[in-house]
């Protein structure tokens, strides 16, 4: 049992050492792309012809539950220091 715990600890350490920054950067980029899709969907809901395609209208029922959380994230107050890169 101890050997498996040690292997898991070493595996987690090496993942953090080599891939943690790449992992978080990928998650941030995915969130930005998802926010962009939600913005297009919101435009369709409001009747603005941003990119009016049948595909967006087909996606609307699937993405509608996420709109409320997206609006909350977009409207929250942000500090300037949140946008500053961490490596200064």
MODELLER restraints for C-alpha pairs under 7 A, 6 or more apart:
rsr = mdl.restraints
at = mdl.atoms
rsr.add(forms.Gaussian(group=physical.xy_distance, feature=features.Distance(at['CA:38:A'], at['CA:67:A']), mean=6.64, stdev=0.5))
rsr.add(forms.Gaussian(group=physical.xy_distance, feature=features.Distance(at['CA:40:A'], at['CA:50:A']), mean=6.72, stdev=0.5))
rsr.add(forms.Gaussian(group=physical.xy_distance, feature=features.Distance(at['CA:41:A'], at['CA:56:A']), mean=6.72, stdev=0.5))
rsr.add(forms.Gaussian(group=physical.xy_distance, feature=features.Distance(at['CA:41:A'], at['CA:60:A']), mean=6.51, stdev=0.5))
rsr.add(forms.Gaussian(group=physical.xy_distance, feature=features.Distance(at['CA:43:A'], at['CA:49:A']), mean=6.99, stdev=0.5))
rsr.add(forms.Gaussian(group=physical.xy_distance, feature=features.Distance(at['CA:43:A'], at['CA:50:A']), mean=6.42, stdev=0.5))
